[in-house]
Amino acid sequence: MSLNRIGTGAMRIAQQVASRVVNHNGTWLLKIVPRIRPAHVLLTPGAQAVVRAIPRQLSRNPLLRMVQMTIRSSRYIVRPLSNIAMNHRAFFGGQDRPRYARRQFLFKPPRHNQGIVERVKDLFGTKERYNEHLKKGTLPDRLSAYEIGGNIGYGCNAAVYALRLQSDGVDGSAPASDKDLKAYPLALKLMFNYEHDRRSNVEDGLWREMGAELAPLPRAAKLLKGRIGDFRPLPSTHPNIVHMGTAFVDSMPILPDARLRYPEALPTSVMYEAIEPDPKTLFVVMRRYRMTLQAYLREQKSSLWARRALVAQLMEGVVFLYNHKVAQRDMKSDNILLSYDTDGEIPQLVISDFGCALANGSFVVDYKDGMCLGGNLRTRAPEIALARAPSVVDFSLADTWAAGALSYEIFTKLNPFYSVLSSATYKECELPVLSDRLPEPSKRAVEGIMRRDPKERLLPGIAANVFSLSLFRFGADLQDLIPAFASEPLAKEMRKVSSRIERIIDDMISLLAAETISARITPRDLISRAELQLRATFMSRLNRDELWESLAFFRESPPVSSSGCESDNESAV
Ligand SMILES: Nc1ncnc2c1ncn2[C@@H]1O[C@H](COP(=O)(O)OP(=O)(O)OP(=O)(O)O)[C@@H](O)[C@H]1O
């Protein structure tokens, strides 16, 4: 029997799995179980299928009990068989038991007595091997421990330089170019201190005024020593938030480009009457990224798939901020940084520049005259752009909205709010039409986060789920997989009675987890590093209720009607 004779639903899923996940020998073993009679299918890349009888002794092998991953189509169940390499060896008579067999999570007793979703969440949320950002290291808190390279960017508040540890540079080899990310893997943000006048408590003042910058640094509260009373930095690192190593106050160096680029921030400036004997400023040491999103969109060609992956990562960053009540408040494309090794690779994305951040455990601000409401006026959400003092301003969904505007920039290369529209006055129907090649659920999610009224705005967790789910292998098939959704309205009660949908969620997550685990032993180009991390990030914040709500976006349904234009037309008639 060839694969062609297997039901089309199962075949499509099998092909998708097989075309993305192959083991080192180029084979992927799947068990496709017709409802009536089991058959075993060996898939090779290109989805050629050959049915083989799996030896009897192998089917008693406990490894096969790992078959927990099921995707139901109308007639067939497709089950990836445990660890692919292991099965391959067993299937072809190999004797060696691979080392990683013992570490397979499905053999371990679950940490909590919970379901698949919770176990997967636990695995992907806590293991370093799926989350590079969890790797810990300490960096020195003094400038003399580092070698400063060339300038890689500057803004109104800081200049950023390539950086490496002194110890990394003294290997006797020819001096490496500071343009080289490997030679200078760190970045130093030298904050502009415009107050070099002689005064007491210089250090306290610097930490207090510039401390918000450190919101992504989990140990910032310790460094700040209560200088900003209610400061609450993010509790942990996140793959889509700029990775900060440390921050310290040290003497201000006059670097070669300083007089040209930021003369007014130098202690030599004529405006000071009496200058500090040892002028100081705040330095932040970060991981160095390759370029800004703005430069990437301008200079690099990228596929729609890559751009969808960027939007999904951006939303993951926003979800993390939202869940920890931090508002970045300056979401623009030169504050989004990307890293990648080779051209054409899908970049990893981080949100950076927290100089305007609100990080005190609350999104609500008592807005008084003269108070700063964040960075760029054009990237402020409507409720912030329209706020007038005195009033209470709620920033909870401001970053989500700004990320929506950025997703237009990612998809169309043009942020409609930089030049064409104003966030204070735009009508939802005036937003640019997104490409037909973009999946409908993603388009609907963008519409949802661009809602003017924050009460109607889509929560970032749901939007992130929609962007991510549509990128995963089964994304295109979700509609087939959830027939129960096709005609019925989404009702809370439905969930109680529909254990079937819960099973689909379990199956979907199991497949995703299996694919992601397997992908670590497959060649890199099958699933990019950024996508693997995105999967881990998505799985580490799984929430059944949010998943349930997100699946509704994959129903066939009429486009969400946008408010504004129709009513205007009617009133005009
Ligand atoms: N970690 C990093 N790796 C590589 N480049 C970086 C990094 N951090 C910042 N940059 C570059 O430096 C530029 C300025 O950094 P940043 O936006 O943080 O400064 P700023 O003065 O706070 O900016 P703004 O004027 O927007 O407030 C960025 O646009 C980017 O090009």
The ligand as an ORCA input file, in Angstrom:
! r2SCAN-3c Opt
* xyz 0 1
  N      22.173     45.159     22.374
  C      22.370     45.809     21.219
  N      22.992     45.196     20.195
  C      23.203     45.838     19.028
  N      22.815     47.102     18.784
  C      22.177     47.769     19.758
  C      21.921     47.164     21.022
  N      21.254     48.058     21.794
  C      21.103     49.163     21.040
  N      21.653     48.992     19.833
  C      21.708     50.008     18.725
  O      21.854     51.279     19.306
  C      20.758     52.124     18.930
  C      20.422     53.042     20.087
  O      20.049     52.273     21.207
  P      18.796     52.691     22.079
  O      17.578     52.757     21.219
  O      18.715     51.744     23.223
  O      19.255     54.142     22.523
  P      18.368     55.334     23.043
  O      19.228     56.534     23.148
  O      17.652     54.906     24.263
  O      17.366     55.505     21.831
  P      16.092     56.466     21.751
  O      16.552     57.737     21.154
  O      15.191     55.682     20.837
  O      15.550     56.584     23.132
  C      19.650     51.155     18.551
  O      18.721     51.714     17.662
  C      20.436     50.035     17.920
  O      20.787     50.398     16.601
*
